[in-house]
Amino acid sequence: MFKITKNNMLKYLPICIVAAFATSAHANNHSFDARALAMGGVGVSTADYLTAPFHNPALAANFKENDNVGLLIPSLGAHVNDPSDLIENVEDFSDVYDDFKFLENPTEADAQVVIAQLKKVQGNYAQVQAGTQLAIAIPSNLVAVNLFAQAYADALVFADIADEDLDPSNIINQDINSQALTMGVIISEIGVSLANSHQFESGSLFYGASPKYQTVNTINYITDIENFEFDDWDDDRYQNDDSNFNLDVGIAFQHKDGYGFGFVGKNLIKNSYDTEIIEGVKGQYELSPTYTVSANYQNSYLVAAIDVQLNESEGYSEISGTSTLFDATQDNQQIAAIGIEFFPDSWVKLRTGYQTDLSNNTDDSITAGIGLSTFSLFHFDLSASYSDENNMGFAIQTGFTF
């Protein structure tokens, strides 16, 4: 069985590097904020003023009197979900088929070995995600400002198996028409969160917005299934790019008794992006509005929160031209999460959480992590998520507050 080990992760490394070191930053509804990831992904009512742009711009105004300029440099994360060992099985097909082609007089039984390998990948998919985030927060009672950049890359891999390739005669004649595809997207985003607060006798109201500029690079990598290599997706001929402005808005309220609420709308301007047409196959990626509500309770010992996404984020809304029909809703997500953060001491924070996908496209996951601080100046956060040995992720980040 495939395990996500150091050696296997090397095949995912190129897409992770692009996300982490793109010249402009990338973003989606996903966040690789290490604190939030450790708490199941919550943040709409609990993010701090430094990570607010990635969860709720209103919280850029949620700072203490002694808070000053903050730097997030950087946050890095990756996630792999390959429930059926698809990437390994597709790459293994090349070896199986090469062995078959060296046979002088292949039989139907020999062809069935090749067909069995094709059936292993038929109808399956894998998803690889990676991201990074940077921020400079400038708290102010007039207008709190957070300059941010975010990078997000998402690759959906699947096999397009032609029906005729399940006929032994096609295999014996070496007339294979099946293909392997990587539909991917890299979304660049740079912007500014502007927020303010209003004090009531019962608590504090925060409100804010994040105007931002996005560049979306779609990827449509297609090759004969016997020649598939996951890390060949970055050839320019498989890519198409576009750009636009977008907007996030949010509001939050924190009661003096410790409970609070939040709401955020992200990517309020809907946009569609077409891939290049490769071998007659075309995809359309949707960047559409998503809305999330949150509630929390905080005291001097812990933070507990729940976030619920109210609608699905679509991802690829259409994939056409394939031999077999692919359900483009398989990359949709609608996340609900719960998380807790404990403060056993001023320099350490322990976190755990749970996340579920209400669209039932990904398995539930447990999360955990730790945060360390030195004199409230340097901050280090590490987190991980785990569903099973084929579905896991991590995030790491460093920051400074002055």
FIKE-344214 format. One line per field, with one value per residue (C-alpha): residue in one letter; residue number from 1; z, y, x. Coordinates in steps of 0.02 Angstrom, whole numbers. Layout:
code	(a,...)
pos	(NUM,...)
pz	(Z,...)
py	(Y,...)
px	(X,...)
end
This chain:
code	(m,f,k,i,t,k,n,n,m,l,k,y,l,p,i,c,i,v,a,a,f,a,t,s,a,h,a,n,n,h,s,f,d,a,r,a,l,a,m,g,g,v,g,v,s,t,a,d,y,l,t,a,p,f,h,n,p,a,l,a,a,n,f,k,e,n,d,n,v,g,l,l,i,p,s,l,g,a,h,v,n,d,p,s,d,l,i,e,n,v,e,d,f,s,d,v,y,d,d,f,k,f,l,e,n,p,t,e,a,d,a,q,v,v,i,a,q,l,k,k,v,q,g,n,y,a,q,v,q,a,g,t,q,l,a,i,a,i,p,s,n,l,v,a,v,n,l,f,a,q,a,y,a,d,a,l,v,f,a,d,i,a,d,e,d,l,d,p,s,n,i,i,n,q,d,i,n,s,q,a,l,t,m,g,v,i,i,s,e,i,g,v,s,l,a,n,s,h,q,f,e,s,g,s,l,f,y,g,a,s,p,k,y,q,t,v,n,t,i,n,y,i,t,d,i,e,n,f,e,f,d,d,w,d,d,d,r,y,q,n,d,d,s,n,f,n,l,d,v,g,i,a,f,q,h,k,d,g,y,g,f,g,f,v,g,k,n,l,i,k,n,s,y,d,t,e,i,i,e,g,v,k,g,q,y,e,l,s,p,t,y,t,v,s,a,n,y,q,n,s,y,l,v,a,a,i,d,v,q,l,n,e,s,e,g,y,s,e,i,s,g,t,s,t,l,f,d,a,t,q,d,n,q,q,i,a,a,i,g,i,e,f,f,p,d,s,w,v,k,l,r,t,g,y,q,t,d,l,s,n,n,t,d,d,s,i,t,a,g,i,g,l,s,t,f,s,l,f,h,f,d,l,s,a,s,y,s,d,e,n,n,m,g,f,a,i,q,t,g,f,t,f)
pos	(1,2,3,4,5,6,7,8,9,10,11,12,13,14,15,16,17,18,19,20,21,22,23,24,25,26,27,28,29,30,31,32,33,34,35,36,37,38,39,40,41,42,43,44,45,46,47,48,49,50,51,52,53,54,55,56,57,58,59,60,61,62,63,64,65,66,67,68,69,70,71,72,73,74,75,76,77,78,79,80,81,82,83,84,85,86,87,88,89,90,91,92,93,94,95,96,97,98,99,100,101,102,103,104,105,106,107,108,109,110,111,112,113,114,115,116,117,118,119,120,121,122,123,124,125,126,127,128,129,130,131,132,133,134,135,136,137,138,139,140,141,142,143,144,145,146,147,148,149,150,151,152,153,154,155,156,157,158,159,160,161,162,163,164,165,166,167,168,169,170,171,172,173,174,175,176,177,178,179,180,181,182,183,184,185,186,187,188,189,190,191,192,193,194,195,196,197,198,199,200,201,202,203,204,205,206,207,208,209,210,211,212,213,214,215,216,217,218,219,220,221,222,223,224,225,226,227,228,229,230,231,232,233,234,235,236,237,238,239,240,241,242,243,244,245,246,247,248,249,250,251,252,253,254,255,256,257,258,259,260,261,262,263,264,265,266,267,268,269,270,271,272,273,274,275,276,277,278,279,280,281,282,283,284,285,286,287,288,289,290,291,292,293,294,295,296,297,298,299,300,301,302,303,304,305,306,307,308,309,310,311,312,313,314,315,316,317,318,319,320,321,322,323,324,325,326,327,328,329,330,331,332,333,334,335,336,337,338,339,340,341,342,343,344,345,346,347,348,349,350,351,352,353,354,355,356,357,358,359,360,361,362,363,364,365,366,367,368,369,370,371,372,373,374,375,376,377,378,379,380,381,382,383,384,385,386,387,388,389,390,391,392,393,394,395,396,397,398,399,400,401,402)
pz	(0,-42,105,100,141,105,-60,-121,-73,-196,-341,-266,-231,-393,-366,-183,-232,-357,-225,-95,-198,-334,-377,-332,-198,-224,-135,-123,12,85,212,273,431,551,704,614,535,706,766,624,510,619,612,557,736,817,699,768,689,594,508,491,300,275,380,413,370,515,640,580,706,847,931,1109,1171,1177,1002,870,694,658,521,458,359,303,327,222,203,94,88,-10,-33,-139,-71,-206,-235,-405,-441,-399,-496,-653,-650,-619,-775,-881,-812,-835,-1015,-1056,-996,-1105,-1261,-1244,-1259,-1430,-1438,-1307,-1261,-1201,-1024,-1042,-1103,-951,-838,-925,-916,-730,-704,-804,-696,-541,-594,-683,-602,-465,-425,-315,-252,-206,-125,-65,-8,76,160,202,300,377,507,564,706,725,813,659,528,556,403,352,190,136,0,-14,-129,-165,-288,-314,-431,-469,-551,-636,-770,-927,-974,-1147,-1152,-1300,-1197,-1087,-1240,-1245,-1434,-1414,-1292,-1401,-1550,-1437,-1485,-1317,-1312,-1124,-1050,-881,-836,-710,-695,-586,-536,-459,-391,-354,-232,-156,-59,95,239,311,474,618,781,885,1073,1158,1342,1308,1195,1035,856,716,531,381,198,90,-89,-182,-352,-414,-552,-595,-689,-748,-790,-909,-920,-1028,-1091,-1147,-990,-1023,-1024,-872,-749,-619,-612,-800,-775,-774,-963,-1027,-1164,-1033,-945,-965,-857,-817,-684,-596,-439,-299,-125,46,182,363,531,707,883,1045,1205,1366,1444,1323,1184,1009,830,655,474,316,129,20,-166,-185,-372,-463,-604,-722,-802,-952,-972,-1133,-1245,-1247,-1348,-1358,-1168,-1084,-904,-825,-652,-543,-412,-331,-169,-10,157,329,503,666,854,994,1179,1253,1426,1498,1482,1314,1150,1080,911,775,592,463,278,217,34,-72,-154,-331,-399,-573,-626,-796,-878,-1057,-1199,-1098,-1153,-990,-897,-749,-606,-587,-417,-342,-298,-216,-30,110,270,450,588,775,868,1041,1096,1273,1361,1489,1499,1418,1298,1237,1159,1127,991,922,809,694,515,405,224,213,26,69,-56,72,231,403,481,653,679,809,833,948,959,1042,1083,1143,1245,1142,999,896,862,790,746,684,642,552,491,471,398,350,275,104,165,272,277,375,401,479,507,591,641,735,838,903)
py	(0,175,279,465,449,559,470,477,660,702,678,814,933,1037,1098,1134,1239,1340,1380,1424,1536,1612,1791,1851,1764,1639,1618,1526,1491,1372,1431,1356,1461,1340,1397,1379,1211,1140,1193,1105,1257,1381,1566,1670,1731,1683,1737,1863,2032,1960,1816,1904,1927,1738,1711,1871,2047,2121,2041,2149,2273,2144,2193,2234,2402,2337,2261,2344,2300,2113,2010,1838,1773,1649,1514,1357,1205,1056,924,761,660,504,380,248,265,338,431,281,160,270,285,96,65,120,-23,-150,-96,-90,-271,-319,-236,-339,-502,-584,-669,-592,-691,-635,-681,-562,-426,-453,-407,-237,-218,-258,-113,3,-48,-2,180,190,317,366,534,614,792,884,1057,1176,1356,1497,1661,1824,1973,2140,2202,2384,2403,2574,2643,2747,2608,2443,2391,2220,2202,2021,1899,1720,1576,1425,1281,1138,989,861,703,572,436,444,260,227,85,2,-15,-141,-256,-378,-360,-174,-213,-349,-229,-97,27,113,273,303,461,529,708,838,981,1111,1292,1416,1572,1726,1854,2013,2139,2243,2217,2376,2361,2459,2425,2500,2478,2442,2417,2232,2203,2248,2251,2228,2258,2259,2222,2155,2221,2111,2075,1895,1803,1632,1508,1354,1192,1056,925,776,633,452,350,250,411,499,585,695,823,862,972,1137,1145,1315,1235,1158,1325,1476,1632,1773,1909,2012,2110,2032,2071,1990,2069,2019,2063,1996,2030,1980,1994,2043,1879,1780,1722,1791,1774,1803,1806,1821,1825,1784,1811,1908,1935,1771,1729,1582,1531,1415,1299,1274,1143,993,835,899,910,1073,1125,1276,1333,1433,1558,1597,1679,1576,1622,1558,1586,1559,1558,1550,1556,1628,1649,1662,1473,1424,1469,1356,1388,1316,1373,1317,1357,1396,1349,1242,1309,1239,1222,1145,1163,1079,954,909,807,655,478,442,566,644,715,891,909,791,939,1038,1073,1138,1135,1129,1130,1136,1180,1212,1303,1285,1402,1299,1439,1608,1537,1381,1345,1172,1150,1016,1008,911,948,875,907,931,892,718,730,713,610,688,732,762,902,952,1073,1179,1362,1429,1609,1694,1852,1885,1932,1775,1651,1475,1367,1188,1085,929,851,666,560,405,360,422,585,703,877,997,1182,1279,1465,1595,1771,1924,2047,2207)
px	(0,58,117,156,340,491,527,347,331,471,350,239,383,377,199,238,389,288,159,288,401,293,342,169,69,-71,-236,-398,-525,-395,-269,-106,-101,-16,-116,-282,-236,-193,-367,-459,-456,-553,-510,-660,-689,-522,-381,-257,-221,-71,-162,-331,-324,-325,-481,-579,-515,-615,-496,-351,-424,-423,-261,-207,-143,36,32,137,196,191,276,225,376,314,183,209,98,52,-84,-96,-256,-228,-357,-331,-142,-185,-23,85,-28,-29,160,174,68,217,321,181,151,337,354,206,280,439,341,367,197,82,-72,-242,-188,-40,-159,-270,-123,-116,-305,-301,-180,-295,-443,-342,-345,-513,-628,-505,-427,-295,-274,-114,-118,17,23,115,68,157,90,141,16,10,-116,-196,-348,-386,-378,-289,-188,-123,-25,-32,17,-41,2,-106,-85,-206,-184,-320,-252,-360,-352,-459,-478,-548,-675,-590,-430,-519,-529,-379,-363,-328,-190,-115,-114,-33,-169,-199,-300,-311,-238,-184,-232,-179,-304,-222,-231,-110,-195,-90,-155,-88,-192,-224,-344,-420,-516,-587,-677,-816,-823,-989,-1021,-1048,-898,-806,-870,-743,-772,-658,-625,-483,-472,-348,-272,-274,-183,-252,-143,-240,-150,-212,-75,-125,-19,-35,-58,101,205,130,248,163,304,294,140,238,271,207,101,-13,-46,-158,-164,-285,-301,-434,-477,-579,-643,-664,-773,-800,-873,-843,-902,-817,-919,-833,-894,-786,-900,-892,-955,-889,-945,-842,-878,-728,-700,-863,-836,-865,-745,-721,-556,-534,-386,-291,-373,-255,-298,-478,-493,-542,-578,-660,-611,-732,-678,-844,-902,-898,-975,-924,-996,-903,-929,-801,-770,-610,-535,-360,-333,-408,-491,-628,-711,-820,-822,-951,-942,-1118,-1094,-978,-821,-828,-651,-660,-842,-824,-707,-755,-680,-628,-668,-757,-867,-778,-881,-813,-896,-766,-654,-796,-776,-886,-786,-848,-718,-698,-539,-467,-310,-239,-117,-19,110,143,273,181,11,-62,-193,-306,-457,-571,-625,-761,-812,-1000,-993,-923,-780,-640,-626,-638,-472,-400,-274,-147,-5,101,146,304,347,507,482,323,440,475,335,349,198,193,38,-21,-184,-217,-357,-258,-89,-147,-225,-122,-47,63,94,238,259,367,321,380,280,359)
end
